[in-house]
């Protein structure tokens, strides 16, 4: 896979599990992620071992810095179908010291270029919590546009409900 300017995307490795587990136990990192039941390190290791191979339907990648080779996040294209040429995107950076340096934007650009160039997608969509302005601004930098709002459909870990924004990127709209 062609690297970005700051990151490369690579398949996840078993040795990434402890880092990911640490991120999943950080309230700042998981603030806008779907709430899930707590998971032990052993359970996450088992889930990692059982993960199916990357495919057109679901491709999951670690986000690694080019300079240090450090794992800083995870991104995925999922629910892709060749008949429609559409996929949903998931992304988060777990290493907080990389949140404001352009790494997330570069990871998005790199993954979307892969989706359009290699997977031959026509549209990539995502859902983002309305209050997550930083993420929304990042998505707009890459070319995503807001398509709609789903009211009070995300329940945060504190029990409050939030609106979600549907955003999409067409093949020709990617800001490379």
C-alpha positions in Angstrom: 0.0 0.0 0.0 1.3 3.5 -0.9 2.2 5.4 2.3 1.0 8.9 3.0 3.2 11.9 3.9 3.2 11.1 7.7 1.8 7.6 8.0 1.7 4.2 6.5 -1.2 1.8 6.9 -0.4 -1.9 7.6 -2.3 -5.0 8.7 -2.5 -5.4 12.5 -0.1 -7.7 14.2 -0.6 -9.8 17.3 2.0 -7.7 19.1 -0.3 -4.7 18.6 -2.9 -6.1 21.0 -1.5 -4.6 24.3 -1.3 -1.1 22.7 -4.9 -1.3 21.4 -6.1 -2.6 24.8 -4.4 0.4 26.5 -6.2 2.7 24.1 -9.6 1.0 24.8 -9.1 1.7 28.5 -8.4 5.5 28.0 -11.6 7.6 28.4 -10.2 10.4 26.2 -9.6 7.9 23.3 -12.9 6.2 23.6 -15.0 9.3 24.3 -16.7 9.2 20.8 -16.4 5.5 20.1 -19.3 3.1 20.4 -19.6 2.0 24.0 -18.7 -1.6 24.5 -18.4 -3.9 27.4 -15.0 -3.9 29.1 -12.7 -6.5 27.7 -9.7 -8.1 29.3 -6.3 -8.2 27.6 -6.8 -12.0 27.2 -10.2 -11.5 25.5 -8.8 -8.9 23.1 -5.9 -11.3 22.3 -8.4 -14.0 21.5 -10.5 -11.6 19.3 -7.3 -10.5 17.5 -6.3 -14.1 16.8 -9.8 -14.9 15.5 -10.0 -11.8 13.3 -10.7 -12.8 9.7 -8.2 -12.0 7.0 -8.6 -8.5 5.3 -10.9 -8.7 2.4 -13.0 -6.5 0.2 -15.9 -6.6 2.7 -13.7 -5.5 5.6 -10.1 -4.3 5.6 -8.6 -3.2 8.9 -5.2 -1.4 9.2 -2.9 -0.1 11.8 -1.9 3.5 11.4 1.9 3.7 11.8 4.1 6.8 11.7 6.6 6.9 8.9 9.3 8.5 11.0 9.2 6.3 14.1 7.4 3.2 12.9 5.1 3.7 15.9 1.5 2.4 15.9 -0.8 5.4 16.7 -4.2 4.3 15.5 -6.6 2.0 13.6 -8.6 2.6 10.5 -10.9 0.4 8.4 -13.1 0.2 5.4 -16.0 -2.2 6.1 -19.3 -3.3 4.7 -18.0 -2.8 1.2 -19.8 -4.4 -1.8 -18.4 -4.4 -5.3 -21.9 -4.3 -6.7 -22.5 -0.8 -5.2 -18.9 0.4 -4.9 -19.6 1.8 -1.4 -17.9 1.3 2.0 -18.1 2.7 5.5 -14.9 4.1 7.1 -13.8 3.8 10.8 -10.8 5.6 12.2 -9.3 6.6 15.5 -5.9 7.6 16.8 -5.2 6.1 20.2 -1.8 7.9 20.8 -3.0 11.2 22.1 0.4 13.0 21.4 -0.3 12.5 17.7 -3.8 14.1 17.7 -3.0 17.5 16.4 -0.1 17.0 14.0 -1.9 16.1 10.7 -1.6 12.3 11.3 -5.3 11.7 11.3 -5.9 13.7 8.1 -3.0 11.8 6.4 -4.4 8.4 7.6 -7.8 9.3 6.1 -6.3 10.5 2.8 -4.2 7.3 2.6 -7.1 5.0 3.4 -9.5 6.8 1.0 -6.9 6.7 -1.8 -6.6 3.0 -1.2 -10.4 2.6 -1.3 -10.7 4.4 -4.6 -7.6 3.3 -6.3 -7.2 -0.3 -5.2 -10.7 -1.4 -4.1 -12.4 0.7 -6.9 -14.9 2.2 -4.6 -17.1 5.1 -5.8 -18.3 6.3 -2.3 -16.9 6.2 1.2 -19.3 7.1 4.1 -18.9 7.5 7.8 -20.9 8.5 10.9 -19.5 11.0 13.4 -20.9 12.4 16.6 -22.1 16.0 16.0 -20.1 17.4 18.9 -16.8 15.9 17.7 -15.8 19.1 15.8 -12.2 18.1 15.5 -13.1 14.9 13.6 -15.6 16.7 11.4 -13.0 19.4 10.5 -10.5 16.6 9.6 -13.0 14.8 7.4 -13.9 18.1 5.6 -10.2 18.7 4.9 -10.0 15.4 3.0 -13.2 16.3 1.0 -16.0 14.6 3.0 -19.4 16.4 2.9 -22.2 16.3 5.4 -25.2 14.4 4.1 -27.6 14.2 7.0 -28.2 14.0 10.7 -29.5 11.1 12.8 -31.0 12.6 16.1 -29.9 11.3 19.5 -28.8 7.9 18.2 -25.4 7.8 19.9 -25.3 7.1 23.6 -22.0 8.2 25.2 -20.4 6.4 28.1 -21.8 9.1 30.4 -25.3 8.1 29.4 -26.1 11.2 27.3 -27.5 11.0 23.8 -25.9 12.8 20.9 -26.8 13.4 17.2 -24.7 11.7 14.6 -23.7 13.2 11.3 -23.5 11.1 8.1 -20.7 12.2 5.9 -19.6 10.9 2.5 -16.8 11.3 0.0 -17.1 10.6 -3.7 -14.2 9.2 -5.7 -13.5 12.5 -7.4 -13.8 14.7 -4.3 -10.8 13.3 -2.4 -8.3 16.1 -1.6 -5.0 14.3 -2.2 
